[in-house]
Amino acid sequence: MQYIINSAASAAGAVAAFKAPLSQGVGTPKVMGYTGEMPADLGVTTETKLFEFALDPDAWTTDANGRLLISAVDASNGLATGICRWMRWVDGDGAVVIDTDVSSVGGSGFAKLTTLGIVAGAPVELVAGYVRL
């Protein structure tokens, strides 16, 4: 794993650059969790969509360490049953912005879920997500 450690000013600019594409479009940005392998090129996926959260990038904050703290607008219920292996972040028009890894709380994933085992109809919680830029 590689890390970049920035000054506070550099981190603030990088965070703004990360948030800007998610804020595009007329609808609400979203993040969705999927089974299987993450596509190598942000392409179309045939993996099963397990859940979907609405996002509000304007409500995200930056902590004292320069990390962007990501939160979902509200809770979601599972759309299907399976193990979440990756997440897709799309803007308000549904254009793919980024695909990321995911882990349960305590793991090293970009975003944290209470559990990676998703059950159709059961609550799914995005506990944390952060980007150290």
N, C-alpha and C positions, 0 to 999 in steps of 0.2 A: 504494500500500500504506500502511496506517495502523498505527501502533505505539502502544502504551501502555507507559510506563515506570513501574513501581511501586517503592515502598520494599520492602525485604526482608520486612517483616511483612505488607504488603499482598499481595505475591507469594505468600507461604506460604499465606495464606488462599484466594487464587484457585486455586492449585494443588490444594489440598484439595477445593475446590468442583468442580474439573474431574474429579478422580479418583473422587469419591464415586459419581456415577451409573454409572461403568463397573464399580464393585465390587458393584453390586446383582445379585440373582438367585442361583439355586442352582447354575448351571453355571459354566463358564469364560468370561470375556469374550473377545471375538475382534475382530480387524481383518481386513477382506477388501479386496482390490484389484479394481477393475473397469475395463472398457473404457468408451469413450463419454463422454457428458455426465453430470455429477453432477446428481441431482434437485434442484430448487429448494427443496423442502420436506421433506426426509428421507423422502420417500414411497417407494413400491414402485419398484424399478428392474427394467428388462428387459435391462439391460446384462449382458455376460458376466462372471461371477466368475472371476478369474484365479488367485487364491490365497487362503489363509486362514491366519492365525496365531493361536495361543492367546496370551492376555495375562495378566500378573500385575501389576495396578496397585500392589499392596503392595510390589513389588520396585523400583518406579521411584524415582528419586532427583531431587533438585534441585541444580543446580550453583550456583557462587558468584554467578552473574549472575541468579539467581532463575528460571531456566528449568527446566521439568519435563523430565527426560530419560526417554524412553520406550524400552522394549526388549521384544522378543517373548520368549516362553518358550523356543521352539526354532525351528529352521529349518523351512521348508515347501517342498514341491515344487509347481510350477505345475499347476493343474487344467485349464487351457486355454491356448491360444497367443493372444497379442495384446499391445497396448500399454496399460500401466496408466496411467489418467488421473486416478483419484481413489480414495479409500479410505473404507470405512464401518466405524465403531467401534460395537460392540454390547455390551450388558451380559450377565451370566450367564443371563438369560432370553431373549436374542436381541432385546431391544428396542433400536432404534436410538438411540444417544446423540449421535453427531456424524458428519458427513461432512466430509472434508478433502481438500485437494489433496496431491499427492505429486510428488517430483522424484527424479532420480538424485543421487548424492553431488555436492556442490558447488552444487546448485540451491537455490532458495528455498522449496521445498515444506515443508509441515508435517511430513511424514515423508520419509525418504530410503531408497531402494532401491539396490542395487548397479547395477541396470539397470531401465529401464521396459519393456523388451522381454521379456515373459514367455513361456516355452516350456513346454508341457504336459510334465510329468514331470521337468523340470529344476529344480535348486535355486533358491529365491528367498530373498533375505536382506534383512531389515529392518535396515539399517545404523544408522540413528538416527532419532529423532523428538524434537522438543522444542517446548515451548510456552512462550513468554515472555508471562506474564500480568501 
